[in-house]
C-alpha cells in the first residue's frame, strides 16, 4: 500500500513520524525501506498483538514458533524465532527494544533493524501501521533484490496482522 493512500498517511503529522522514527542512516552495503498498511481495526487491538514479543507467530505467517532466551517479553528481552520450512532460513535471534534488531540465526539478513509504529486512522477509526527497516545486503545480492525480498515478507506479515486484528475487532464489538 502506498504511503499516501489515506488522509492520515499523507498528513503533516505522519511526515514528522516518518522523519523522526522511520528515517535511518544506511551505511554502504545496506538497503531499507518503509511499508505502510491501513487496518480496519482500532489501534488498541493492533497493539495487543504487536506488544506480544513472545508470540510473533500469532500474526506473522513465516514464524512457526518462538521461545524467549532472556527476559519476559518486555524491552530488553531476547527471543529465538523458528521460521516455517521453505524459507532460506530456519531460525532468527532477535532483541526487543522499542523496535527490534536481529542478533543472529541461520539466515542471510545481517544487521537487520526494524521499527514499527501505530497511528490512529482519522477520526479514531482504524489504524495505520508503518514498519521500516535497514539491513545489510548479503554478498552476491543487489540492494534491489534484498529490499524486494524483505518488503515482500513485511507486506505479508502486515496483511496477516491486519486480518487477525480485524477479526479480533469484530468479535470485541458490543
Secondary structure, DSSP 8 states (H G I E B T S, - for coil): --TTSSTTTTSHHHHHHHHHHS-----TTEEEEEEEEEESS-HHHHHHHHT-TT-GGGT-TTEEEEEEEESSSSTT-EEEEEE-TTSS-SEEEEEESSSEEEEEESSS-TT-EEEEEEEE-TTT-SEEEEEEEEEE--TT--HHHHHHHHHHHHHHHHHHHHHHHHHHHHHH--
